[in-house]
Amino acid sequence: MNTEQPTWSIAITFCDEENNGFVTLGGAAWNDQDEWNRQWSAIPASPCGSDDPSMLVADKIDESDDRVDERFITADTAEQLLGRPLDELIAEGRAKTPLTLGQLLQQEPELAADFGVARQAN
């Protein structure tokens, strides 16, 4: 019997062109779908859209963990929502996000061991 309540979330993602990847900077989740929709409506889209130089996206994620909407946001909006300077958030997010196979294997020793065994078998 699953007693967990469904959650709806909003994640702030940095499009990291330098490292060719996506870095999650933070977000929030709600057990109430109406509150989630209210919070989403309060997030302003960047007037520059996908041309915004900060390369930040707010992702609206439903209870099934599917992204149902997204909008580009400004650096100021991200800092207001997450309560920290953007440079700190990006540095922390990059440190936690494996952007290459080598980085992933460094962060996940069990996977590295399994990967090494699989490579030796081939």
C-alpha positions in Angstrom: 0.0 0.0 0.0 1.5 3.3 -1.1 0.7 6.1 1.4 2.8 8.7 -0.2 0.9 11.8 -1.4 1.5 12.9 -5.0 3.7 15.9 -5.4 3.9 18.5 -8.1 7.1 20.4 -8.5 9.0 23.3 -10.2 12.7 22.9 -10.9 15.1 25.6 -12.0 17.6 24.3 -14.6 20.7 25.9 -16.0 21.5 25.2 -19.7 25.2 24.8 -19.3 26.6 25.4 -22.8 30.1 25.4 -21.5 29.8 21.7 -20.4 27.1 20.7 -22.9 24.6 19.7 -20.2 21.7 20.6 -18.0 22.3 21.5 -14.3 19.5 21.5 -11.8 19.9 24.5 -9.5 17.0 23.9 -7.1 13.2 23.9 -6.9 10.2 23.2 -4.8 7.3 20.7 -4.5 3.7 20.9 -3.4 1.2 18.2 -2.3 -1.6 20.5 -3.6 -2.0 20.8 -7.4 -3.9 24.1 -7.1 -1.0 25.6 -5.1 1.5 24.3 -7.6 -0.5 26.0 -10.4 -0.6 29.3 -8.4 3.1 29.2 -7.8 3.8 28.5 -11.5 1.6 31.4 -12.6 3.6 33.7 -10.4 6.9 33.0 -12.1 7.5 35.6 -14.8 8.9 34.4 -18.1 12.0 36.2 -19.4 11.1 38.9 -21.8 14.0 37.6 -24.0 12.5 34.1 -24.0 15.1 31.5 -25.1 17.5 34.3 -26.0 17.9 35.2 -22.4 21.7 35.2 -21.7 21.3 33.5 -18.3 20.1 30.3 -20.0 17.8 29.4 -17.1 14.6 27.4 -17.4 11.8 26.8 -15.0 10.4 23.3 -15.5 6.8 22.5 -14.3 6.8 18.8 -13.4 3.6 16.9 -12.6 2.9 14.1 -10.1 4.1 11.5 -12.6 7.5 13.3 -12.9 6.7 14.5 -16.4 7.7 18.0 -17.5 4.4 19.5 -18.6 5.6 23.1 -19.2 8.7 25.2 -19.2 9.7 28.8 -19.5 12.9 30.7 -19.7 13.5 33.0 -16.7 15.9 35.7 -15.8 18.9 35.4 -13.4 17.1 37.8 -11.1 14.0 35.6 -11.0 16.1 32.5 -10.3 18.0 34.2 -7.4 14.7 35.4 -5.9 13.1 32.0 -6.1 16.1 30.1 -4.8 17.3 32.7 -2.3 21.0 32.5 -3.3 23.4 34.1 -5.8 23.3 32.5 -9.2 27.1 31.9 -9.4 27.0 29.9 -6.2 24.0 27.9 -7.4 25.7 27.1 -10.7 29.0 26.1 -9.1 27.2 23.8 -6.6 24.9 22.4 -9.3 27.9 21.6 -11.6 29.7 19.9 -8.7 26.7 17.6 -8.2 26.0 17.0 -11.8 28.0 14.4 -13.8 28.3 15.8 -17.3 30.6 13.1 -18.6 30.9 9.4 -18.2 34.1 9.8 -16.3 32.5 12.2 -13.8 29.5 9.9 -13.4 31.8 6.9 -12.6 33.8 9.1 -10.1 30.5 9.9 -8.3 29.1 6.4 -8.4 31.8 3.8 -7.3 29.4 0.9 -7.7 28.5 1.8 -11.2 32.2 2.3 -11.9 32.9 -1.2 -10.7 30.1 -2.7 -12.7 31.2 -0.7 -15.8 34.8 -1.9 -15.4 33.6 -5.5 -15.2 31.4 -5.1 -18.3 34.2 -3.5 -20.3 36.6 -6.3 -19.3 34.1 -8.9 -20.5 33.9 -7.2 -23.9 
